[in-house]
Amino acid sequence: MTAKQIAAPEEAWTQVTIDQRVFDLYDEYCHGDIDRRAFLQRAAVVTVGGLAMAQALLPRYARAQTVSFTDPRIKAHYVTYPSPGGNSGTMRGYLVQPTGSGPFPVVLVIHENRGLNPYVEDVARRVATEGFVALAPDGLFPVGGYPGNDDDGRELQAKLDQGKLRTDMLNSARYLKAHELSNGKLAVTGFCWGGSTTNFLAVTLGGDLKAAAPYYGAAPATAEVAKIKAALLIHYAENDERIDSLWPAYEGALKSAEVPYEVYFYPGTQHGFHNNSTPRYQEAAAKLSWDRTMAFFKKQLT
């Protein structure tokens, strides 16, 4: 690596120039195995320029906005609704609808392991521009909501009762399906923790869910897969051993249960490749996977 690369500004760091070992450390950091300080310290010693690489991987949410909240194609606002059995009995979410009176097919958008951050809100707006009502629930609402930064958000989410947190997502799905703007046809998508929760909802909702598109989410328990009645579109990163290692057993269970599914592994990608706020973002894969997801939802819900 040249001195020019070592001193490069954050914008210059890409998947090509960042060492895979730094990506691996970032994955540990994102999933709460190490804290921010340990991530930066370990990255600094694993390779020349590692600290700069690590700092470049931290999210910049100004980059994530692709659809403005004032976009004339959509209407967005926050809603609260009951969540019996959840962490507080009440939930809050970001509801985005296309302009018009509806009814519309509906899509639940589930965040990563740090609450409803600006990237996920933007994803909800993207969904609405495609003709769906989108709801992005904030799992951190019972503890004050997304705190404005991912470190605190990750810590807060880890401290929640995880079973009740999933109940909050289940109640969010049911609230959205029954919403006055809904035509009763529900799909779910989510990222990382949200991807695993998408799989959980596919199991739990059974025939109440039409379609699910998990992004790099942990597979559900093999014994539970036969409960899935929705069609699945499953997205994986190529360089994501922690999640990818679960796929063979998941695939076997899907085949045994005759669950309709499509699966894609995106070459050269890291876990989190759809998130456009960090250099883990891979534009070609993110666009292709998203186009596939929107086409899949339109096929299944309309």
C-alpha positions, 0 to 999 in steps of 0.5 A: 500500500502506498503512502498516498493510499495511507493518507487518503481521505475517507471518501477514497476508501472503498471495498477495493482499498480496505483490507478484508481484516478490517472489514472482519473487525467491523463486522465484530464491532457491528454485532457487539462483539467488540466496542468502538475503541477496540475496533479502532485499536485492533484495526490500527495494528492489523495492517498499515493504514488500518486506523484510517480504514476503520474510521472510513467504515463508520456510517455517514448518514448524509450519504444515505438519503436518496429520497427526500422526506419532502418528495412529492411522490410520498407522504411520511409521518410517525405513528404509534400503536399498541404492542401487547407483550412487547417491551413497553406495550406501545410501539412507534414507527415511520409510516410512508405512503405513496400519494393517493388514497389507496388501498396499497400493498404494504411492506414492513422494513426492519432495521439492523441491530441499532434502531431506526437510523436515517438509512432505514428511514430512507429505505422506507421512503424508497419502498413507498416510491414503488407504490407500497405503504411502508412501515419502519418500526423503531425497536428502541421506542420503549427506551426512548427511540433511536438515540442519534448514533449507532453506538448508543443504539446498538447498546440500547438494543442489546439490553432489551428483552429480545423475545419482547423485541421480536414481539414488537416487530410481530405486532408492527407487521399485524398493525400494518397489515390491518392499516386503513391504507392496506389492501391486506397483502403484506411483505417484509424486508430487513437487514442484518438483525432485521434480516433474521427477524424477517425470517422469524416473521416468515415463520411466525406469520404463516399465511398472513405474510405473502412475501419476504426478502431478508438481507444477510439475515440469520436463518430460522431454526430448521424445525420451524421452516415448514411453517413458512407459507410466504414466497422468499427472496433471500440475499447474501453477501459473498464475504459473510461466513457467519451468516452464509454458513447457515444457508445449507441447512436452511436451504435443505429445510426449505426444499423439504417443506417445498417453500418457494424461494429464490436466493442470490449471493452477490460476488465481492460483497460484504455483510451490509452491502446494501447500506449506502452510508459506509464503504461496505456499500456495493452499489451494483449489488445494492441496486440489483438486489433492490430491483429484484426485491421491488419486482418480487414484491410487485409480483407477489402483492399485486 
